[in-house]
Amino acid sequence: MRFEDWEPHYAAILEYFGFDREADEDAARLLAELAGGRDDIGVLEKLVRGKSVTVCGNAPNLAKELDRIEGTVLAADAAAEVLVGHGIQPDAVFTDLDGATDIFIDLSRQGTVMVVHAHGDNIPLLRHWVPRLPGPLVATTQAAPIPGVHNFGGFTDGDRAVFAADELGAAEIRIIGFDLADRDVDPLKRGKLYWAGRLLHLIGYDL
């Protein structure tokens, strides 16, 4: 998705949640610095283009849907731990690092692409985790892209993974472990789920 097309949705998200655009931009610049020139977008694209892709969200129903996995596996943040717990190594993890554990370091070392997202609220997490990820890295932002930091569209870890798979030319995208109607979450998370559904609808996915 071109940033010109994404920007109106981004502006609406900023207004809805009261987020700070300048903080997002600062975080993107920091992530570019921490990445130190690493940009493995080619590795991620090779995993996705022309392939069947399964995007795994971290809803409680994920473990019951693992038999639906097919092709390249993209995990949304802590969904990676569920997958690893069932003997599945995700090909890529999309994360703003709020669910990061040492398992992310192990996966990175084993070649899983870590697609790390910068936003205004996760600067301390970026500083802590990014230097500890030794493997393939792709940096993303929800603000305007800058050299080495991409914006595929999307807002939460899960829908960003779907947007990236769509942008990078997946032949088909299967979505599991999503529960956008989950009411057993706090108001902030409920708002994020609302926006995830609204954004996924833009590219043809109604969950």
C-alpha positions as CSV (number, residue, x, y, z in Angstrom):
1,M,0.0,0.0,0.0
2,R,1.4,3.4,-1.0
3,F,1.8,5.7,2.0
4,E,-0.4,8.3,0.2
5,D,-3.2,5.7,0.4
6,W,-2.4,4.6,3.9
7,E,-2.0,8.1,5.4
8,P,-5.7,9.0,5.8
9,H,-6.3,5.7,7.8
10,Y,-3.2,6.4,9.8
11,A,-4.4,10.0,10.6
12,A,-7.8,8.5,11.7
13,I,-6.0,6.0,14.0
14,L,-3.9,8.8,15.6
15,E,-7.1,10.8,16.2
16,Y,-9.0,7.8,17.6
17,F,-6.4,6.8,20.1
18,G,-4.7,10.1,20.7
19,F,-1.4,8.9,19.6
20,D,1.5,11.2,18.8
21,R,2.7,11.2,15.2
22,E,6.1,12.8,16.0
23,A,6.7,10.0,18.6
24,D,6.0,7.4,15.9
25,E,8.5,9.2,13.6
26,D,11.1,9.4,16.3
27,A,10.7,5.7,17.0
28,A,11.1,4.9,13.3
29,R,14.4,6.9,13.1
30,L,15.6,5.1,16.2
31,L,14.8,1.7,14.8
32,A,16.7,2.5,11.6
33,E,19.7,3.4,13.7
34,L,19.4,0.3,15.8
35,A,19.1,-1.9,12.7
36,G,22.5,-0.6,11.7
37,G,21.8,-0.9,7.9
38,R,20.2,-4.3,8.2
39,D,17.2,-4.6,5.9
40,D,16.3,-8.2,4.9
41,I,13.1,-7.3,3.0
42,G,14.4,-9.5,0.2
43,V,14.5,-12.5,2.5
44,L,10.9,-11.8,3.6
45,E,9.7,-11.3,0.0
46,K,11.2,-14.6,-1.1
47,L,9.3,-16.4,1.7
48,V,6.0,-14.8,0.6
49,R,5.9,-14.0,-3.1
50,G,3.8,-16.5,-5.0
51,K,3.4,-18.7,-1.9
52,S,0.6,-19.8,0.2
53,V,0.9,-17.9,3.5
54,T,-0.7,-18.5,6.9
55,V,-0.9,-15.6,9.3
56,C,-1.2,-16.7,12.9
57,G,-2.8,-14.2,15.4
58,N,-2.5,-14.7,19.1
59,A,-6.1,-15.1,20.0
60,P,-6.9,-18.0,22.5
61,N,-8.3,-20.1,19.6
62,L,-4.9,-20.3,17.8
63,A,-3.9,-23.6,19.3
64,K,-7.1,-25.2,18.1
65,E,-6.5,-24.0,14.5
66,L,-2.9,-25.1,14.0
67,D,-4.0,-27.9,11.7
68,R,-5.0,-25.2,9.2
69,I,-1.5,-24.0,8.7
70,E,-0.2,-24.2,5.2
71,G,2.9,-22.8,3.5
72,T,4.8,-19.9,4.8
73,V,4.0,-19.1,8.5
74,L,3.9,-15.5,9.7
75,A,3.3,-15.1,13.5
76,A,1.9,-12.1,15.2
77,D,4.1,-11.3,18.2
78,A,3.5,-13.8,21.1
79,A,1.7,-16.2,18.7
80,A,5.3,-17.3,18.0
81,E,5.5,-18.8,21.4
82,V,2.3,-20.9,20.8
83,L,3.8,-22.1,17.6
84,V,7.1,-23.0,19.1
85,G,5.3,-24.8,21.9
86,H,3.7,-27.0,19.3
87,G,6.9,-27.7,17.4
88,I,6.4,-25.1,14.6
89,Q,9.0,-22.5,13.8
90,P,7.5,-19.5,12.2
91,D,9.2,-18.1,9.0
92,A,8.7,-14.6,10.2
93,V,7.4,-12.8,13.4
94,F,5.7,-9.5,13.2
95,T,6.2,-7.7,16.4
96,D,6.2,-4.4,18.2
97,L,8.0,-6.3,20.9
98,D,5.4,-6.0,23.7
99,G,5.2,-9.8,23.7
100,A,8.9,-10.4,23.2
101,T,10.8,-13.1,25.2
102,D,14.1,-14.8,24.8
103,I,12.3,-17.2,22.4
104,F,12.5,-14.3,19.9
105,I,16.3,-14.3,20.2
106,D,16.4,-18.1,19.6
107,L,14.1,-17.8,16.6
108,S,16.2,-15.0,15.2
109,R,19.3,-17.1,15.6
110,Q,17.6,-19.9,13.8
111,G,16.8,-17.7,10.8
112,T,13.2,-16.6,11.5
113,V,12.8,-13.1,10.0
114,M,11.9,-10.6,12.8
115,V,9.7,-7.9,11.4
116,V,10.1,-5.3,14.1
117,H,7.6,-2.4,14.3
118,A,8.4,1.0,15.7
119,H,5.8,3.3,17.3
120,G,5.8,6.0,19.9
121,D,5.1,3.8,22.8
122,N,7.8,1.1,22.3
123,I,11.1,3.0,22.2
124,P,12.5,1.3,25.4
125,L,11.6,-2.1,23.9
126,L,13.3,-1.2,20.7
127,R,16.5,-0.3,22.6
128,H,16.4,-3.5,24.6
129,W,15.5,-6.1,22.0
130,V,16.7,-5.0,18.6
131,P,20.5,-5.3,19.4
132,R,19.8,-8.8,20.7
133,L,18.3,-10.1,17.5
134,P,21.2,-11.6,15.4
135,G,19.2,-12.9,12.4
136,P,17.3,-11.4,9.5
137,L,15.5,-8.2,10.4
138,V,12.9,-6.0,8.6
139,A,12.0,-2.7,10.2
140,T,8.5,-1.2,9.9
141,T,6.6,1.9,10.9
142,Q,3.0,3.1,10.8
143,A,4.3,6.6,9.9
144,A,5.9,7.7,6.7
145,P,8.5,5.1,5.6
146,I,12.2,6.2,5.7
147,P,15.3,4.4,4.2
148,G,15.5,1.0,5.8
149,V,12.1,1.2,7.5
150,H,9.0,0.0,5.6
151,N,5.3,0.7,5.9
152,F,3.1,-2.1,4.3
153,G,-0.1,-0.8,6.0
154,G,-1.9,-2.2,9.0
155,F,-2.0,-1.4,12.6
156,T,-1.8,-4.4,15.0
157,D,0.9,-7.1,14.7
158,G,-1.7,-9.5,13.1
159,D,-3.2,-7.2,10.5
160,R,0.3,-5.8,9.6
161,A,1.4,-9.3,8.8
162,V,-1.6,-9.7,6.4
163,F,-0.9,-6.4,4.8
164,A,2.7,-7.3,4.3
165,A,1.8,-10.7,2.8
166,D,-0.6,-9.0,0.4
167,E,1.9,-6.3,-0.5
168,L,4.7,-8.8,-1.1
169,G,2.7,-10.9,-3.5
170,A,1.4,-13.9,-1.6
171,A,-0.6,-16.3,-3.8
172,E,-3.1,-16.8,-1.0
173,I,-3.4,-15.8,2.6
174,R,-4.9,-18.0,5.3
175,I,-5.7,-16.3,8.6
176,I,-5.9,-18.2,11.9
177,G,-5.8,-17.3,15.6
178,F,-7.8,-14.1,15.1
179,D,-10.8,-13.1,17.3
180,L,-11.7,-9.5,16.4
181,A,-15.0,-9.8,18.4
182,D,-13.2,-10.8,21.6
183,R,-15.0,-8.8,24.4
184,D,-12.7,-10.2,27.2
185,V,-10.1,-7.5,26.6
186,D,-9.5,-4.1,27.9
187,P,-10.9,-1.0,26.1
188,L,-7.6,-0.2,24.4
189,K,-7.3,-3.7,23.0
190,R,-10.9,-3.6,21.9
191,G,-10.2,-0.5,20.0
192,K,-7.2,-2.1,18.3
193,L,-9.3,-5.1,17.3
194,Y,-11.9,-2.8,15.8
195,W,-9.3,-1.1,13.7
196,A,-7.7,-4.4,12.7
197,G,-11.1,-5.5,11.3
198,R,-11.7,-2.2,9.6
199,L,-8.3,-2.2,7.9
200,L,-8.4,-5.9,6.9
201,H,-11.7,-5.1,5.2
202,L,-9.8,-2.6,3.0
203,I,-7.8,-5.4,1.4
204,G,-10.7,-7.9,1.1
205,Y,-10.6,-9.8,4.4
206,D,-13.7,-9.9,6.6
207,L,-13.2,-11.7,9.9
